């Protein structure tokens, strides 16, 4: 049973790695920068919410 679980886990890892290679081959640095910007903005938004602050009236997600 343990061998089967390890085989399944290994297979799943290979599938994910292959999918990541296909996905990342089509991404540009601008794609990754946009993702980082969105990640950072979302983190800042939740920090503000946690502190009870309102969002500025001119805020735009992803801007």
C-alpha positions in Angstrom: 0.0 0.0 0.0 2.8 2.5 0.9 4.5 1.7 -2.4 1.4 2.5 -4.3 1.0 5.8 -2.5 4.6 6.8 -3.3 4.1 5.8 -6.9 0.9 7.9 -7.1 2.7 10.8 -5.4 5.6 10.6 -7.8 3.3 10.5 -10.8 1.3 13.5 -9.5 4.6 15.4 -9.0 5.7 14.6 -12.6 2.3 15.7 -14.0 2.5 19.0 -12.1 6.1 19.7 -13.2 5.1 19.0 -16.8 2.1 21.3 -16.6 4.3 24.1 -14.9 6.8 23.8 -17.7 4.1 24.2 -20.4 2.5 27.1 -18.5 5.7 29.0 -17.7 7.0 28.6 -21.3 4.2 30.9 -22.4 4.7 33.6 -19.7 6.7 36.8 -20.1 8.4 38.8 -17.5 5.5 41.3 -17.7 3.1 38.4 -16.8 5.1 37.7 -13.7 5.4 41.4 -12.8 1.6 41.8 -13.1 1.1 38.8 -10.8 3.6 40.2 -8.2 1.8 43.6 -8.4 -1.6 42.0 -7.8 -0.2 39.9 -5.0 1.3 42.9 -3.3 -1.8 45.0 -3.7 -4.0 42.3 -2.3 -1.7 42.0 0.8 -1.8 45.7 1.3 -5.6 45.8 0.9 -6.0 43.1 3.6 -3.5 44.9 5.9 -5.7 48.0 5.7 -8.8 46.0 6.3 -7.2 44.4 9.4 -6.3 47.8 10.7 -9.9 49.0 10.1 -8.8 51.6 7.5 -11.0 52.5 4.6 -9.7 52.2 1.0 -8.9 55.6 -0.6 -11.8 56.8 -2.8 -9.6 56.7 -5.9 -8.2 53.1 -5.4 -8.2 50.7 -8.3 -7.3 47.1 -7.9 -4.3 46.2 -10.1 -3.5 49.9 -10.9 
